[in-house]
Structure formats: structure tokens, C-alpha cells
Amino acid sequence: MSEGPRRPPPSHRIPPRSRGEVEHEAERSYVFRRVVLPAQRFIHTEVLGGVVLLLAAVVALVWANLPSPLDEAYFNLFATGLSIDAGIFHIEEDLHGWINEGLMTFFFFVVGLEIKREVTRGELAGFQKAMLPVAAALGGMIVPALIYIALNAGGEGASGWGIPMATDIAFALGVLALVGRRIPSQLRVFLLALAIADDIGAITVIAVFYTSDLSVEALLIAGGLLAFIYGMSRAGVRDISVYLLFGALAWVAMFESGVSPTIAGVALGLMTPADPYYSPSKFEESMEDLFAKYREAHARNDEPAAQHILGQIEALTQGTESPLERLLRLLLPITSFIIVPLFALANAGVVITGDSVSNAVSSDISQGVAFGLLLGKPVGIFLATWLAVRLGIASLPRSMNWWHVLGVGLLGGVGFTVSLFVNDLAFDELILVRDGKMGILAGSIVAAIIGYVMLVLVTRKPASSSGEDAQAIGADPG
């Protein structure tokens, strides 16, 4: 039986094309061999993104609790006003707002790219394949929201029900990577697909329920610009500067409409072509022809002709990579190590005193968020997965058992980045924002610790025995 294409170990997932480029340079360059290649391997270590994010959050918490005036410097920094005046529009936001609504648009653009990839050719491609993670994601969104609503219905924090619905992919995968190579490969795939499906739900909630002072005119303009961009992509326009221009205009229109402008980033990601311009057969045929022409030009010492052909070869090679994959290669490190940590730095800072902790413990908002993440996520994910398997609409992978599902459910309760984002949209009063942050931090940290310990204990057995258990349990979940 075929094993399928080889995949890199879970801890080192350098994109194949990037790995090929660096390894080629490493063959002839000591610097690339000793510095760049190890750096690439380190950057693409799955746990690193979560570590950087955690460090940024810790820095924010420590900085916000330093003695005066150092603590004031933190809050004053992110309250610094910045404005853009282009004549036809004027946007004025503080640094915190520019990070949340501006830089995070690139994060949500990458989320859109990942959703497009998974839906077209990944773990969400096809009904049967997608049912398990989609069902798990639905359970992991509905149950936390219900727990929050039960504690906050009719109160001042009622609008925060969307906060515990999200899963932080970087943190969750980072914790899973810490467990080591003993985990079944399908467990990582399940968590990733679940988190992507969860993102779809979170984005829908943000777009539909967290919109204020809606301007229909601006929203129609944004929709028209996005439709125009989609038409350009279908027509084969490749000039990235054109997309940047109209994408920026769509962002401005979305901002003016009252809808979170990050939705424009998601929409642009979903519109990005997932197929390369040249198929493997077309590439092979064209490359053979160009190689023949290059040899002829080289034989007659026609340097301009040879360089012209090399330019064609470069363009042809670039055309074998889809725009989606190329943008993911470019933007994933930027969002993982710059944008998301900056977001954490700007949003995780909360003053922790005896009074604030006491207030948070008794706050319905903090309790709703913390219990939603810590209890609602694992319970919702486990029950929805069990129900999907029980009804026969999905099947549990042979290498996984129900303890694995519960462990993944706990990691799903690590709702840091998107939860903080929704928290900022849900509340206007600073005290409510603070209570939401306290609940997010408490619920996410405890869920991560318990999930890690559980998965370490569950994966002590060899993978084969776990697989046998999973097969037996999967055959009759009842």
C-alpha cells in the first residue's frame, strides 16, 4: 500500500520550495549552510510561534504592572494617536487601533489563505473529510457561547458571548508540538482542521454580530471593490501592486462601513487563486523547449538571447507555484513573528492587583470567558465529535482515541489571539475589557496546561497500541 508523499517531521515544516532554495544555496555557501539553513529550520519549528506569542504576552503583563511611570509608558505608547489624511478620506486611530484594525488585517488575510487551502485541497476538502473537524468546531463554538450566555444573559457583559468561541492556532499547535513525536500525525491534522473551521465561525461572528453604526453606502463600495479584485484575479492579472492598491481601498471602505476592516483581509485571502498558472505537464513541456533554445543560444555565444531565455525560465518556474502558496510562504513568518506578537503586546497588558483579581474572580464576564474556554471547548468538541461518529457522518482516524479528542478539546480552549480581538470589539468600557482579558488569560493558560499533561499521559503508549484502541473505540463509540 502506498504511503503517499513524504512529509517533514511535525517539528520542522519548512515549505518544500523554500527548503529547496536554501539547500541549493547551502551547497555552495558556507554562510547559508551554517547560518541561514539552521535559522530556517528554527523559524519553522512549530513550537516557536507559540513561544514568541507567549513571550510577547508576558512582556505586556510585566510592563503594565511595573512601578510608575514605567507602567504609564505602556498605556501611553499604545494610546499614541496616528492619522492618515488622503483628501478623500481621513482616518485617525491610536496605535492600539492601528495594530488591531490595520496590522491584524494581514493576519486575517493569512487566515483566509489557510481556509482557502484547506477547503480546496486540504483537510476540509470534501464533505466526508470535513465533517469530523467541522462538527468538532461547531461544538467547540456553541457550548462555550452557551456557558457564557448562561452567566451573562441580560447583564452588562452580554455582548461578549463570542469571546470564548475562538481557538488560537499558534498556541494550540505549539503546545501540541511540545508533547513530541509520540503523538499520532492525524492528531495534529485534526487540531489544525478544527482550528481552521473554528476560524471560519469566528470570522462569521465578527462580521455579523460585532458591527456598529453600519454605513450601507461604504459597505456597498467595499463589496464593489472586492468584486472588482475578484474579477481581476479571474482575468489573470498578476501585478501585485494593482491588488495592493484596490485592496487598500477596500480596507478603507470596510473601515468606514462600521464592519471590522479585517474582514476585507479574509475576503482577499479567500479570493486568492489556489491553482498554479502552469500545470506540471505544461511546465515540463515548456521547460524542455526553453532548455533546447538556451543550449542553442549558448552554443553560438548569443548572451542577450541566453539571458532572455533564462528570464522566461524564471517566470515559468514561478508560475508553477500558486499565488496562494507563494503568499503563505511570504506572510506566515511575518504574521507569526511580528504582527501577532505585536498584537499580543498591545492587548495582553492588564493591571493585576489584589482588587482586580478579586473583581475578576467575582465577575460574570471573567467567569463566562474562563469557563467557556476551559470547560465549554473540550466538552463541546468531544460531544460533537462523538455525535458525528455515532451518527455515522464521520469516522475517527485509526491512530486516534477518545482521550486524544479530549486533549485536543482542551487545546482548543487556548483562545488567545482571536479571543482578545473579539473582546476588544465586544466592549467599550475599560473595566469590561479588563475582565474579559483576565478570563481569556486564566482560561487559556489552564486549558493549555491540562491539555498538555493529558496528551503526554495518553501518548506514553506506543503509537501502534493507541491505534488499536482508537480502532476499537471508533468502531463503537457508544
C-alpha positions in Angstrom: 0.0 0.0 0.0 1.4 3.4 -1.0 2.5 5.6 1.9 1.8 8.8 -0.1 4.2 11.8 -0.3 6.8 12.2 2.4 6.2 14.9 4.9 8.7 16.7 7.1 8.7 15.9 10.8 6.0 17.9 12.6 8.6 20.0 14.4 10.3 21.2 11.2 7.8 22.2 8.5 9.9 24.4 6.1 7.8 24.9 2.9 9.3 22.4 0.3 10.1 25.2 -2.2 11.8 27.4 0.5 13.8 24.3 1.7 14.9 23.6 -1.8 16.1 27.2 -2.4 18.0 27.3 0.9 19.5 23.8 0.5 20.7 24.7 -3.1 22.4 27.8 -1.8 23.8 25.9 1.2 25.7 23.6 -1.3 27.9 26.5 -2.4 27.8 28.9 0.5 29.3 28.3 4.0 27.1 31.1 5.4 23.9 29.5 4.0 25.0 26.1 5.3 25.9 27.2 8.8 23.6 30.2 9.4 20.6 30.5 7.0 19.6 26.8 6.8 19.7 26.3 10.6 17.8 29.6 11.0 15.1 28.5 8.6 14.7 25.2 10.4 14.5 27.1 13.7 12.0 29.6 12.4 9.7 26.9 11.1 9.8 24.9 14.3 6.1 24.7 15.1 6.5 25.4 18.8 8.4 28.6 18.2 5.4 30.7 17.1 3.6 29.9 20.3 6.7 30.7 22.4 7.2 34.1 20.7 3.5 34.8 21.3 3.7 33.8 24.9 6.8 35.9 25.5 5.0 39.0 24.0 2.1 38.4 26.3 4.4 38.0 29.3 6.2 41.3 28.4 2.9 43.1 28.1 1.7 41.8 31.5 5.0 42.6 33.2 5.3 46.1 31.6 1.7 47.0 32.5 2.4 46.1 36.2 5.8 47.9 36.6 6.1 50.8 39.1 5.0 54.2 37.8 5.9 55.9 35.5 7.0 52.7 33.6 3.5 51.3 33.6 2.1 54.5 32.3 4.6 54.4 29.4 3.0 51.1 28.2 -0.5 52.5 28.1 0.6 55.9 26.7 2.5 54.2 23.9 -0.5 52.4 22.6 -2.7 55.4 23.1 -0.5 57.5 20.8 -2.6 58.9 18.0 -1.8 58.4 14.3 -3.8 59.6 11.4 -3.9 59.3 7.6 -5.3 62.1 5.5 -5.5 61.4 1.8 -8.0 64.1 0.9 -11.0 61.9 0.1 -10.8 60.2 3.4 -9.4 60.8 6.9 -8.6 58.0 9.4 -7.4 58.7 12.9 -6.7 55.9 15.3 -4.4 55.3 18.2 -1.5 52.8 17.9 -3.6 50.1 19.6 -6.3 50.6 16.9 -3.9 50.6 14.0 -2.5 47.3 15.3 -5.9 45.7 15.8 -7.6 47.0 12.6 -4.5 47.5 10.4 -1.8 45.0 11.0 -4.2 42.3 12.0 -5.8 42.6 8.6 -2.6 40.8 7.3 -3.2 38.1 10.0 -6.8 37.6 8.8 -5.6 37.6 5.2 -3.3 34.7 6.1 -6.3 33.0 7.8 -8.3 33.5 4.6 -5.4 31.9 2.6 -5.3 28.9 5.0 -9.1 28.4 4.9 -8.9 28.5 1.0 -6.1 25.9 1.0 -7.8 23.6 3.4 -11.2 23.8 1.7 -9.8 23.3 -1.8 -7.2 20.6 -1.2 -6.7 20.1 2.5 -8.5 18.6 5.4 -11.8 20.4 4.7 -11.9 19.4 1.1 -14.9 17.1 0.5 -18.0 16.5 2.7 -16.9 13.3 4.4 -13.4 14.5 5.1 -14.6 17.8 6.5 -17.4 16.5 8.7 -15.3 15.5 11.7 -13.4 18.8 12.2 -16.4 20.9 11.2 -18.6 19.1 13.7 -15.9 19.4 16.4 -15.5 23.1 15.6 -19.3 23.7 15.8 -19.5 22.0 19.2 -16.4 24.0 20.3 -18.2 27.2 19.4 -21.7 26.6 20.6 -21.1 25.2 24.1 -18.7 27.9 25.2 -21.1 30.6 23.9 -24.0 28.9 25.8 -21.9 28.8 29.0 -21.1 32.5 28.7 -24.7 33.4 27.9 -25.9 31.4 30.9 -23.7 33.5 33.2 -24.2 36.9 31.5 -27.6 37.0 29.9 -29.2 40.4 30.5 -26.1 41.8 32.2 -23.6 44.5 31.1 -21.3 41.8 29.6 -24.0 40.1 27.5 -22.3 41.2 24.2 -19.2 39.2 25.0 -20.6 35.7 24.1 -18.3 35.4 21.1 -15.1 35.7 23.1 -14.7 32.1 24.2 -15.6 30.7 20.8 -12.1 31.1 19.2 -9.1 28.8 19.2 -5.5 30.2 18.9 -3.8 28.0 16.2 -0.3 29.1 17.0 -0.6 28.5 20.8 -2.5 25.2 20.4 -0.1 23.7 17.8 2.8 25.0 19.8 1.6 23.1 22.9 0.9 20.0 20.8 4.5 20.2 19.4 5.8 20.2 23.0 4.3 16.8 23.5 6.8 15.5 21.0 6.8 13.0 18.1 4.8 10.4 20.1 1.5 12.0 19.1 -0.2 10.4 16.1 0.2 12.6 13.0 -3.5 12.6 12.5 -4.0 14.4 15.8 -2.1 17.4 14.5 -4.1 17.3 11.3 -7.4 17.1 13.3 -6.4 20.1 15.5 -5.3 22.2 12.5 -8.5 21.4 10.6 -10.6 22.0 13.7 -8.9 25.4 14.3 -9.4 26.4 10.6 -13.1 25.6 10.8 -13.2 27.4 14.1 -11.7 30.5 12.4 -14.5 30.4 9.8 -17.1 30.5 12.5 -15.2 33.3 14.4 -14.9 35.4 11.3 -18.6 35.0 10.6 -19.4 36.0 14.2 -17.2 39.1 13.9 -18.7 40.2 10.6 -22.3 39.6 11.5 -22.6 40.4 15.2 -19.8 42.8 16.0 -20.6 45.6 13.6 -21.6 49.0 14.9 -23.0 52.1 13.1 -23.3 50.3 9.8 -22.9 52.5 6.7 -24.6 50.7 3.8 -23.1 53.0 1.2 -19.5 52.4 2.4 -20.3 48.6 2.6 -21.5 48.6 -1.0 -18.4 50.4 -2.1 -16.2 47.8 -0.3 -18.2 45.0 -1.8 -17.8 46.5 -5.3 -14.1 46.8 -4.8 -13.8 43.3 -3.6 -15.8 42.1 -6.6 -13.5 44.0 -8.9 -10.5 42.4 -7.3 -12.0 39.0 -7.8 -12.7 39.8 -11.4 -9.0 40.8 -11.9 -7.9 37.5 -10.4 -10.2 35.5 -12.7 -8.9 37.5 -15.7 -5.3 36.5 -14.8 -4.0 39.9 -13.7 -0.7 39.2 -11.9 0.6 42.7 -11.0 0.7 42.7 -7.2 0.8 46.5 -7.0 -2.7 46.6 -8.5 -4.1 44.3 -5.9 -2.4 46.2 -3.1 -4.0 49.5 -4.3 -7.5 48.2 -4.6 -7.1 46.0 -1.5 -6.2 49.1 0.5 -9.2 51.0 -0.9 -11.4 48.0 0.1 -9.9 48.2 3.6 -10.7 51.9 3.9 -14.3 51.4 2.6 -14.8 48.5 5.1 -13.4 50.6 7.9 -15.8 53.4 7.1 -18.7 51.0 6.8 -18.5 50.0 10.5 -17.6 46.4 9.7 -14.2 45.3 11.1 -11.8 46.0 8.2 -10.0 42.8 9.0 -12.9 41.1 7.1 -11.5 42.6 3.9 -8.3 40.7 4.6 -10.2 37.4 5.0 -12.2 38.1 1.7 -9.0 38.9 -0.2 -7.4 35.7 1.1 -10.4 33.6 0.0 -10.2 35.2 -3.5 -6.5 34.3 -4.0 -6.0 31.7 -6.7 -5.2 28.3 -5.3 -4.0 26.8 -8.6 -0.7 27.5 -10.2 -0.6 29.1 -13.6 1.3 26.2 -15.2 0.5 22.5 -14.6 3.3 20.0 -14.2 2.9 18.7 -17.8 2.8 22.2 -19.2 5.9 23.2 -17.2 7.8 20.1 -18.4 6.9 20.6 -22.0 7.8 24.3 -21.9 11.0 23.8 -20.0 12.3 21.2 -22.5 11.7 23.7 -25.3 13.4 26.5 -23.4 16.4 24.3 -22.5 16.8 23.5 -26.1 16.7 27.1 -27.1 19.1 28.0 -24.3 21.7 25.4 -25.4 21.5 26.8 -29.0 22.0 30.4 -27.8 24.9 29.3 -25.6 26.5 27.4 -28.4 26.5 30.4 -30.7 27.6 32.7 -27.8 24.5 34.8 -28.1 24.5 36.2 -24.5 21.4 38.5 -24.9 19.3 35.6 -26.2 20.5 33.3 -23.5 19.6 35.8 -20.8 16.2 36.4 -22.4 15.5 32.6 -22.2 16.7 32.5 -18.6 14.2 35.2 -17.8 11.5 33.1 -19.4 12.6 30.1 -17.3 12.4 32.1 -14.1 8.9 33.3 -14.9 7.9 29.7 -15.9 9.3 28.3 -12.6 7.5 31.0 -10.6 4.3 30.1 -12.4 4.3 26.6 -11.1 3.6 27.9 -7.6 0.1 29.1 -6.9 -0.3 32.7 -5.7 -1.9 31.2 -2.5 1.2 29.1 -1.6 3.6 31.9 -2.6 1.8 34.4 -0.3 1.6 31.9 2.6 5.4 31.3 2.3 6.0 35.1 2.4 3.5 36.1 5.0 3.3 33.3 7.6 6.7 34.1 9.2 5.8 37.8 9.2 2.4 37.3 10.9 3.7 34.7 13.3 6.8 36.5 14.5 5.9 40.2 14.0 2.2 41.0 13.7 0.7 38.6 16.1 3.3 39.2 18.9 2.7 43.0 18.4 -1.0 42.3 18.8 -0.3 40.4 22.0 2.0 43.1 23.3 -0.7 45.8 22.6 -3.7 43.7 24.0 -2.4 41.4 26.8 -1.3 44.2 29.2 -3.7 44.3 32.1 -3.1 45.7 35.6 -3.1 42.9 38.1 -3.7 43.9 41.7 -5.4 42.2 44.6 -8.6 44.2 43.9 -8.5 43.5 40.1 -8.1 39.7 40.7 -10.8 39.8 43.3 -13.1 41.6 40.9 -12.3 39.3 38.1 -13.0 36.2 40.2 -16.4 37.5 41.0 -17.0 39.0 37.5 -19.6 37.2 35.4 -17.6 38.2 32.3 -14.3 36.7 33.5 -16.1 33.6 34.7 -18.1 33.2 31.5 -14.9 33.5 29.3 -12.8 31.3 31.5 -15.4 28.5 32.0 -16.3 28.8 28.3 -12.7 28.1 27.3 -11.7 25.7 30.0 -15.0 23.6 30.1 -17.1 24.6 27.1 -14.4 24.0 24.5 -13.4 20.4 25.5 -17.0 19.4 26.3 -18.3 20.9 23.1 -15.5 19.4 20.9 -15.7 16.0 22.5 -19.5 15.7 22.4 -19.8 17.0 18.8 -17.1 14.6 17.6 -18.7 11.7 19.5 -22.1 12.5 18.0 -20.7 12.8 14.4 -19.1 9.4 14.8 -22.1 7.9 16.4 -24.4 9.1 13.7 -22.1 7.7 11.0 -21.5 11.0 9.3 -17.8 10.9 10.2 -15.2 8.5 11.5 -12.4 8.8 14.0 -8.9 8.3 12.4 -7.4 4.9 13.3 -4.4 6.3 15.1 -6.6 8.4 17.5 -8.7 7.5 20.5 -11.2 9.4 22.6 -8.6 10.6 25.1 -6.8 12.3 22.2 -10.0 14.0 21.2 -10.5 15.3 24.8 -6.9 16.5 24.9 -7.4 18.4 21.6 -10.6 19.8 23.0 -8.6 21.3 25.9 -6.0 22.7 23.5 -9.0 24.2 21.6 -9.6 26.2 24.8 -6.4 28.2 24.2 -8.3 31.1 22.7 -5.7 33.8 23.0 -5.4 35.9 19.8 -8.9 35.9 18.3 -10.5 35.9 21.7 -8.6 39.1 22.6 -9.6 40.6 19.2 -13.3 39.8 19.8 -13.0 41.1 23.4 -11.9 44.4 22.1 -14.8 44.6 19.7 -17.4 43.4 22.3 -16.8 46.0 25.0 -16.3 49.8 25.1 -15.8 50.2 28.9 -12.3 49.6 30.1 -13.3 47.6 33.1 -15.3 45.2 31.0 -12.4 44.8 28.6 -10.1 44.1 31.6 -12.5 41.4 33.0 -12.6 39.8 29.5 -8.8 39.8 29.3 -8.5 38.2 32.7 -10.9 35.4 31.8 -9.0 34.8 28.5 -5.6 34.6 30.2 -6.9 32.4 33.0 -8.9 30.0 30.8 -6.3 29.7 28.1 -3.3 29.1 30.4 -5.1 26.4 32.5 -6.6 24.8 29.4 -3.1 24.6 27.8 -1.5 23.1 30.9 -4.2 20.4 31.4 -4.3 19.6 27.7 -0.5 19.2 27.6 -0.4 16.9 30.7 -3.3 14.8 29.4 -1.7 14.3 25.9 1.7 13.4 27.5 0.0 10.8 29.7 -2.1 9.4 26.8 0.8 9.2 24.3 3.1 7.2 26.6 1.9 4.1 24.9 3.5 3.1 21.5 1.5 4.5 18.6 0.5 1.0 17.4 -1.3 0.3 20.7 -3.0 3.7 20.6 -4.1 2.9 17.1 -5.6 -0.4 18.1 -7.5 1.3 20.9 -8.7 4.0 18.6 -9.9 1.5 16.0 -11.8 -0.4 18.7 -13.4 2.7 20.2 -14.0 4.3 16.8 -15.9 1.2 15.7 -18.4 1.5 18.6 -18.2 4.9 20.3 -21.2 4.0 22.4 
